[in-house]
Amino acid sequence: MLLAGCAQPTPLGEGSSDQNTWQISSDQQEYAVGWAEVRLSVERTDGAELANGLILSADISMPSMGHGSSEESTVSPVAGSSDTWLLSSFFTMGGPWQIQGSVSDASITESFAIDVDVAGEM
């Protein structure tokens, strides 16, 4: 049941930048403990074309536990794509995690956070 005037929660694996310029999505809502290759896609919320030279930076954290990964994450653009990046990260334990980062073009930089679940134990 939907209630009028109530905000709906953002689905896992999706989020908007803090000024709502970009929509960022991960390829999955749930990952396994250990190394994960997370595909992050970016699109403009107004439907406009993405600017050349768009930069995405990202890392992971587990806010409920107050820590991040024990390993350094890397982000790289996917060859042949102007809107997709690959985040290689190590999830140390199961539970709720966040992918946090920023998206930048020549005129603006905005932050984002995407909630994902991690299943399993090390």
C-alpha positions as CSV (number, residue, x, y, z in Angstrom):
1,M,0.0,0.0,0.0
2,L,1.3,3.4,-0.9
3,L,0.6,6.4,1.3
4,A,0.1,9.8,-0.3
5,G,2.9,12.2,0.7
6,C,5.3,9.5,2.0
7,A,8.6,9.1,0.4
8,Q,9.4,5.7,-0.9
9,P,12.7,4.2,0.1
10,T,15.4,4.1,-2.6
11,P,15.9,0.6,-3.9
12,L,19.1,-1.2,-3.1
13,G,21.7,-0.6,-5.7
14,E,20.4,2.8,-6.8
15,G,20.9,6.4,-5.8
16,S,21.0,10.0,-6.9
17,S,23.9,12.4,-6.4
18,D,23.4,14.9,-3.6
19,Q,22.2,17.7,-6.0
20,N,20.2,15.2,-8.0
21,T,22.1,15.8,-11.3
22,W,23.1,12.1,-11.7
23,Q,21.5,8.7,-11.1
24,I,24.0,6.0,-10.1
25,S,23.1,2.3,-10.3
26,S,25.1,-0.8,-9.4
27,D,24.6,-4.0,-11.5
28,Q,23.4,-6.0,-8.4
29,Q,21.6,-5.3,-5.1
30,E,23.5,-8.1,-3.3
31,Y,27.2,-9.2,-3.4
32,A,29.1,-12.0,-1.7
33,V,31.8,-11.6,0.9
34,G,35.2,-11.3,-0.7
35,W,36.4,-9.5,-3.8
36,A,33.6,-8.1,-6.0
37,E,33.5,-6.5,-9.4
38,V,30.7,-3.9,-9.2
39,R,29.6,-2.3,-12.4
40,L,28.4,1.3,-11.7
41,S,26.3,3.1,-14.4
42,V,25.7,6.9,-14.4
43,E,23.0,8.8,-16.2
44,R,21.7,12.3,-16.0
45,T,18.4,12.7,-14.2
46,D,17.2,15.2,-16.8
47,G,17.9,12.8,-19.6
48,A,20.7,14.9,-21.1
49,E,23.8,13.4,-22.7
50,L,26.7,12.8,-20.3
51,A,29.6,15.2,-20.8
52,N,32.9,13.9,-22.2
53,G,35.5,13.4,-19.4
54,L,33.0,12.4,-16.7
55,I,34.9,11.2,-13.7
56,L,33.6,8.7,-11.1
57,S,35.4,7.9,-7.8
58,A,34.0,5.4,-5.3
59,D,34.8,3.2,-2.3
60,I,32.9,1.0,0.1
61,S,32.0,1.3,3.7
62,M,29.9,-0.4,6.3
63,P,28.4,2.6,8.2
64,S,26.5,0.4,10.8
65,M,29.9,-1.1,11.9
66,G,32.0,2.1,11.4
67,H,34.5,0.6,9.0
68,G,35.3,0.1,5.3
69,S,37.2,-2.6,3.5
70,S,40.5,-4.0,4.6
71,E,41.7,-3.7,1.0
72,E,42.0,-0.7,-1.3
73,S,39.2,-0.3,-3.9
74,T,40.0,0.6,-7.5
75,V,37.7,2.3,-10.0
76,S,38.2,2.2,-13.8
77,P,36.1,3.1,-16.8
78,V,34.7,0.2,-18.8
79,A,36.3,0.3,-22.2
80,G,34.0,1.5,-25.0
81,S,31.5,3.0,-22.5
82,S,31.0,6.6,-21.5
83,D,28.6,5.8,-18.7
84,T,29.9,2.7,-16.9
85,W,32.8,2.1,-14.4
86,L,34.1,-1.0,-12.7
87,L,34.6,-0.8,-8.9
88,S,36.8,-3.6,-7.6
89,S,36.3,-3.9,-3.8
90,F,36.7,-6.4,-1.0
91,F,33.7,-6.9,1.2
92,T,35.0,-8.2,4.6
93,M,31.8,-9.4,6.1
94,G,28.1,-9.9,5.4
95,G,25.5,-7.2,6.1
96,P,24.5,-3.7,4.9
97,W,27.2,-1.8,3.0
98,Q,27.4,1.5,1.1
99,I,29.1,2.4,-2.1
100,Q,30.1,6.0,-1.6
101,G,31.8,8.4,-4.1
102,S,31.5,11.3,-6.4
103,V,30.7,12.1,-10.0
104,S,32.4,15.1,-11.7
105,D,32.3,16.8,-15.0
106,A,33.8,20.1,-16.1
107,S,31.3,22.2,-14.2
108,I,30.2,20.3,-11.1
109,T,31.1,17.6,-8.6
110,E,28.4,15.8,-6.6
111,S,28.6,13.0,-3.9
112,F,26.5,9.9,-3.9
113,A,25.8,6.8,-1.7
114,I,24.3,3.5,-2.8
115,D,23.1,0.9,-0.3
116,V,23.9,-2.8,-1.1
117,D,23.7,-6.0,0.8
118,V,26.5,-8.5,1.3
119,A,25.6,-12.1,2.0
120,G,27.7,-14.7,3.7
121,E,30.7,-15.0,6.0
122,M,34.4,-15.1,5.3
